[in-house]
Amino acid sequence: MAISADFLVAMDTRSWELAGILARFVEPKLCPRRILCFTMGLRLRSRGTTRPAFGTASVRSDKKRRSSTCSIWRRDIPPARPARNGSDARATIAVIIPTFERPEMLQNLLVSLRCGNRIPDEVIVVDNDPKESANPAAIDGLSVHVIHAGLGISLSGARNVGWRSADSDICIFIDDDNVVEPDAVSQLGIACERREVGLAGPVVFAGDSGTVWCGGIYRSVWTGQTRCILGGESTMPAASTWYTDDMPDAFAIPREVLEEIGGFDEAQFPIHYDEADVNARIRKLGLETIVVRDAHVRHYGWVGLSPGSAMVRATANGGLERARQMALSRVRFHMIHSSGPPKWSAVGIFLPLWAVLTSIGCVGADASWRTRMAAVRAVSAGMISGYREALRVQSKQGNGQDMVEVKEKDWAESDGLIGALVPPARMVIANALKSLAFHSGLHRLIFYRYDYMFRPRELSLLVSCITETCGLTGPILEIGCAAGHTTVYLNKHLDDLEDSREYVCLDTFAGFTNDDIAVEVGRGHDRSRYSYLFRAYRKEWFDQTMANNHVDRVSSIQADVNAFDFSPYENVSLCLIDVDLMRPVERSLQEVFARMAPGGIILVDDCRPNLKYDGALAAYLEFAEEHDLPIDIREEKVGVIQVPNT
Ligand SMILES: C[S@@+](CC[C@H](N)C(=O)[O-])C[C@H]1O[C@@H](n2cnc3c(N)ncnc32)[C@H](O)[C@@H]1O
């Protein structure tokens, strides 16, 4: 039996006694988790607990008093949310469907929307596939508008594009791997017409199985663990709505609520924990996030529960970055939305534990060894980024400064797991590791060594050119970036300047091409000089190096510069051409010079006579002559082309 709407109790009692009393009245399937939740809130007083909703009853703690006073009272059913146009007409409904390369599933969802007993006023399909694969067939009686946003893994971005281009009072977000049952849209719409509701989700079934995959989410503030409410059940509870912490895949939000919270947070939660974040922000407005028993959706995507398998799947389907986001968002979410002891319990103990268990789960998952290892790397990369971010937030809060991070530290101040230890333990571990390296010969790998392909004075020239072009807004190109050492160095300078220019790196990541070598052979050089140079590089290693150094403005492209389409780049502010041989330098100069911003600078490395890379010098001299440009070779090596300001 669910709690009656007319039930009214006020009591002074210990929280566990309260739990026992509640247990007799609450719907059995929902009861244990809910009561645990109340008691945590009441005993520790860590948050102003407002726990709706069993039927029409609520439970609140009395925040102002230290005693465990609670009351259960009848909620007056509020008036319906008025339609946006202020008339008595029913609220209009938009359905927003983010999609990525699943045309058949998308079509099934659209058909199910047409078969419902409330056909949405608008359907907005937001295609995140840059290849624009979503072109659904028209369905009579359903108004579908397709937007090719091409935002890749940014699910939040797609959802924002969708609701912002819709005009209806209520926005229902549904992922493309679901279909709706006939009552779903109308039931969610009715729930959202109630003033106190900020988000309403359906009961989501696991495909055609007849069992529930997710009837809402319970998230422990202490451990960060989440559980699907009603998961695996096949009978519905008596309560018509109940509270949820989060809602995956499908949910409705009134437009005015979306406007008030500013929509989804694309920057911090592009794909994971985006819904959790939205739910939390809605509740901070004092609104409820609920599940509606009579709204049913069927989910045909993955319904597994193992975090290791989820991580491996995300890596296989969405790449390393998507999986990294899964771990990173977890830390971010708890840093932003938790507080007090639960925050430190979740962030300090349970999230690292989750990372370890998930990594073990990844190793045991069903996928290639390479994918499983990539998933493990993604977990640790995401966690490390999350904790670094958290430490930065803490230290900014602590010292009130907002300086660009400059490394002035040794291993004793290491990040990651060592960094989490107290200072004396870090010092001991750092000393032990360094002496081990010193005595074992590992110092060759571990101790600092100068590892740039530029001399300090050339690096200094590059830094000056970045400073000189600082007022320009166009991108910086580095053609030939190898392992990214110079890239990191220059990006630290950009950070220091608070310069937000885009930085694009291009490389074959596999050394010189045969055609480029052939030109050098034709110029009298020996092929063997070039055949095996710069072959021990990979794009993903380069990307990892950027992530390890917290460089997030760089995008890397694997391509032969001779065949590369430069047309997307205009007003280039600075271009470093470091591809050594004549043919690729020639092509780079031809393509980039025409796309330079007034005041921009081109730098060509290796412009000096030598036996190996004189091709760069030849190309630079030839180009300067052809375009009547002054020969300006600085530091005996770097050819400079300064584009006039006008
Ligand atoms: C000297 S390294 C670049 C060094 C890097 N700028 C630095 O400072 O660390 C030259 C790079 O040019 C790349 N390269 C050579 N020919 C290329 C081509 N045709 N297209 C793209 N990259 C090329 C090589 O793979 C190599 O990584």
PDBQT file of the ligand as one rigid body, heavy atoms in Angstrom, charges set to zero:
ROOT
HETATM    1  C1  LIG A 701      61.228  17.697 -37.268  1.00  0.00    +0.000 C 
HETATM    2  S1  LIG A 701      59.776  16.833 -36.998  1.00  0.00    +0.000 S 
HETATM    3  C2  LIG A 701      58.724  18.008 -36.264  1.00  0.00    +0.000 C 
HETATM    4  C3  LIG A 701      59.183  18.434 -34.917  1.00  0.00    +0.000 C 
HETATM    5  C4  LIG A 701      58.206  19.222 -34.096  1.00  0.00    +0.000 C 
HETATM    6  N1  LIG A 701      57.791  20.431 -34.758  1.00  0.00    +0.000 N 
HETATM    7  C5  LIG A 701      58.856  19.566 -32.747  1.00  0.00    +0.000 C 
HETATM    8  O1  LIG A 701      59.325  20.674 -32.604  1.00  0.00    +0.000 OA
HETATM    9  O2  LIG A 701      58.856  18.712 -31.867  1.00  0.00    +0.000 OA
HETATM   10  C6  LIG A 701      59.152  16.649 -38.602  1.00  0.00    +0.000 C 
HETATM   11  C7  LIG A 701      57.775  16.020 -38.679  1.00  0.00    +0.000 C 
HETATM   12  O3  LIG A 701      57.253  16.251 -39.979  1.00  0.00    +0.000 OA
HETATM   13  C8  LIG A 701      56.408  15.166 -40.294  1.00  0.00    +0.000 C 
HETATM   14  N2  LIG A 701      56.225  15.118 -41.761  1.00  0.00    +0.000 N 
HETATM   15  C9  LIG A 701      57.140  14.884 -42.688  1.00  0.00    +0.000 A 
HETATM   16  N3  LIG A 701      56.601  14.901 -43.910  1.00  0.00    +0.000 NA
HETATM   17  C10 LIG A 701      55.296  15.173 -43.766  1.00  0.00    +0.000 A 
HETATM   18  C11 LIG A 701      54.190  15.323 -44.645  1.00  0.00    +0.000 A 
HETATM   19  N4  LIG A 701      54.325  15.181 -45.976  1.00  0.00    +0.000 N 
HETATM   20  N5  LIG A 701      52.991  15.604 -44.125  1.00  0.00    +0.000 NA
HETATM   21  C12 LIG A 701      52.830  15.734 -42.786  1.00  0.00    +0.000 A 
HETATM   22  N6  LIG A 701      53.837  15.606 -41.903  1.00  0.00    +0.000 NA
HETATM   23  C13 LIG A 701      55.064  15.317 -42.380  1.00  0.00    +0.000 A 
HETATM   24  C14 LIG A 701      57.156  13.973 -39.767  1.00  0.00    +0.000 C 
HETATM   25  O4  LIG A 701      56.288  12.877 -39.552  1.00  0.00    +0.000 OA
HETATM   26  C15 LIG A 701      57.784  14.512 -38.502  1.00  0.00    +0.000 C 
HETATM   27  O5  LIG A 701      57.019  14.167 -37.383  1.00  0.00    +0.000 OA
ENDROOT
TORSDOF 0
